[in-house]
């Protein structure tokens, strides 16, 4: 496997006006699909496991798979803990071998968010691992991926000046602001606050992260990248593809269960390939 530190890859992405794709997985088929797509596109990729998924996809299992697939493919893979709300879980995953951590204190009072995020940054420094933080609530995370409307989103938009204070005081390496995107299924076209994004990029001067990438128009994704986004999170597209493929193939085909999972894996792989083309992340290695 080619070696690049996770933060170096994100910095290269920002410099080249492209983005790393971060894909949320919670089983072997999804993991396999992401790595195969990355290999086919010759693109670095982030494989993310959310705090809510770890009961199905334990950290030790994810790290073991990462080691196996890193030897199999000559592509940089980053194993990322997404939306972690517990410091002890962040430390557990770091000790297991995760190479990237997101601590999500966005539901906490501001000063508590700062304090706990800064604590995770200090712990992660011992492992040489970058930390992503969040300010302003990106809806869907704590609503179990239910559909949200733009009315829900508007009052959660991140204040650029507060973002600057947050980044300076926590020492985070990447920053996930709330700019109009949301996790889950959009019931209407998302309104991205590009002016706010531009101001946040200027005030923080670190790579930004776009959460809730599934369902955002491609032209808006590209504009976000132009304004400083260097990592785009995609989860719902993969989950929806998994469920839709299984439903389409027929839940009564019990004798073909393995074949159905293989078809869902291949369908997810095509979704990831499409996203890697959109993000142009292969350019990072050129």
N, C-alpha and C positions, 0 to 999 in steps of 0.2 A: 504494500500500500504506500502511496505517496504520502509524506507527512507534511502537514501544514497545521499550525495552531488554529483553533476555531476563530479566534479574534482576528488573526491575520487574514483569514479567508473573508471575513465580514468587511474588514477594512479595504481589501482588494475589490470586493463587490461595490462598495460605496465609491471608491476611486474610479471604477470603470463604468459606473452608472448602470449596474445590473443588480440582481438580488439573489441571495441564497434562498432556496425553498426549504421550509421546515414542515415536515409532514407528520401528522399525529397518527400513531399506530397503537394497536392494543392486542395484536395476535401475530402469529408467525406468517400467515399469508400476506398481511399488510406489510410487515417488515421486509419479506422477500420481494414483494412487488416494488417497493421503493428502491431497494438496492439494485435490482435488475434494471429498473428504468434509469437510474443514475449511471450505471455501467454502460448501458446502450447509448446514452446521450453524452457520455464522457464528462459528466458534471459532478462537482462536489454537492453533497446534500446533507441536510440535517434531519435526523430521525428523532422525533419527539415522542415521549411518553408523558401523558398528563398525570397529575396527582390522582385523578379519579380513575385512571386506567390501571394503576399499578397493582390493584388486587387481582387483575386478570393477567397482567404482564409484569411480573416481579422484576425489580432492578437487576438482580443477579442473572436472570434469564436474558434480559436485554443486552447486558454487557457481554455475556458469553456469545450470543449471536453476533454482536458487533465484532468481536475478535475473529470469529470464523469468517465472516463476510469481508472483513478488512484484508485478510490474507487471500481471499478468493479474487477480489477485484482491485485493480490499481487505481482506485478512486478515493479521495478523502471523504470519510464519513464522520459526522459529528453526532454523538448521542446526547440528547438534550432533555432535561427535566422541565416540563412545561407547567406553568401556573401552580407552582409549589407554594403553599401557604404555611408550611411548618418548617422551622429551622432545622429540627432534628431529622426530617426527611431529606432536606437538602444535603445535610452532612452524610447521611446514610448513602445516598446516591453518589456523592463524591468519593466516598471510601470504596464503593463498588467499582468505580471507574468511569462515571459519566464525565463528559468533557465540556459540558455547558449546562448552566443552571438559570432558570428564570424564577425569581422570587416575586410572588404576587401579593403585595400588601395593600392593594388598591381599595379593599373594603375596610381597611383600618383607618382610624384618625390619622391625619397627616404626619404628626410627629412620631407616632408609633410605626407608621410605614417607613419613615426615614430610618428610625433606629434599627428595626428588624432587617431591613434591606442592607443597611451598612454592616450589620453583624454577619449576614450571609456572604457579603463581599470579602470580609476579613477571613472567614473560614475558607472560602474558595481560593484565596491567594496562596494558601499553603499547598494547594493542589495545582496551581497554575491554570485555573479555570475561570473563564469570563462569566460575568453575571448580568442578566437582563432584569430590569425593574419596570414596574408599571405605575402610572399615576393617572387618575381620572379613570373611571370604571368602564372597561370595554364589556358591554352587556353580553349576556349569554353564558359566560363562564360559571356564574353562580346561580343561573336559572336553568341549569341542566339542558342547555342548548335549545330552549324553546324559542319559537319565532318572536322577534322583537320588531317594533316599528321605529321609524325615524323620530317620532315624538318621544319615545322612550330614550333614545340616544342623545338628544340635543343637550339635555341638562348635565350630561356627564363629560362634556368636552374638556380636554386638558388646557389649563392656563399656561401659556408659554413662559411667563416669568416665574411661576411656581415650578415649572419643569426645570428651569435653569437651577434654581435653588436645590431641587431634589437631586439632580445629577451631581452637582458640586459636593453636596453633603454626604451622599451615599457612596460615590466612587464607582458606580455601575459602568459597565462597558458598552451596553446597548440599552435603548430605551423604547418602551412600548407606550405611546401616548394614545389617548382616546380622541379620535378625529372623525368619528362618524361611522366606523365599521362596527360589526358585531359578530359574535359567534353564533353558529346555527344557521337556520334558513331565513333568508330575507323575504319578507312579505311585500316589500316594495323596494325600488331601486335605492341603494344606499347613497346618502349625500355625504361625500367626503369633504371635509373642511380644509381645502388646499392652502388657503391663506394662513390658517392656524398651523398647519403642518410646516409650512415654509418658515414661519416665525420660530417654531419649536426647534427646527433644524439649526437655525441661526443661533438661537440662544444656548442650545446644549452642545452643539458641535461634536456629537458622537453619532454613530450609526443608529438609525431608527428602525423600528419593527412594526410591520402592519399585521395586526391580528384580524381574523375573520375574513381571510382572502377569498374563500369560496363564495361565488356570487357577485363579486365586485367586477364591473366591466373591465375588460383588458386595457382599454385606453386609460382608465382611472388608475389601474395598477402601475402602468408605465409612468404616469404623471407623478405618482407617489415616489417611485424610484428616482425620478428626476429631482424631487425635492428632498432627498436624503434617506429614503427607506432602503435598507440593504438586506433585509430579511423579511420574507412574507410567509405567514403561517397558513397552512391549509389542512383542515381536518374534516369538515362536513362533506366536502366532495368525495373523500375516501370512504367515509362511513355510509353515505348515501349510495355510492356505487356498490359497496359490499352488500347492503340490504337489498337493493333493487335487483342485483344480479341473482341472488339466491331466490328472491320472490319470482323472478321471471323464469328461472329454470324449473321451478315447481317444487314446493316443499313436500310433495308426496312421493318424490323420486328417491326413496330411502336407499335403494340399492346403488344410486349414483351420487351419494353424498360427497365422496372424494372428488368426483368430476366437477360437481357444483362448486366446491371450494377452489379448485384449480381455475375454473372459469371466472370466479370472482377475483382471484389473485391477478389474472391476466387483464381483467377489466380495470382494476385499480392501477396496474402498471401503465396502461394507456393514459389514464388520467394524469398520473405523475409525469409521464413523458410530455404531455401537452403543457403542463405547468412549467416544466423545465425549459421548454421552448419559449414560453411567454416571458419568463424571468431572465433568459439568456445567460444562465449561470455558468455554462461551459466556458464562457469568455474569461472567467476568473483564472483558469489554469493556462491561458494562452500568454 
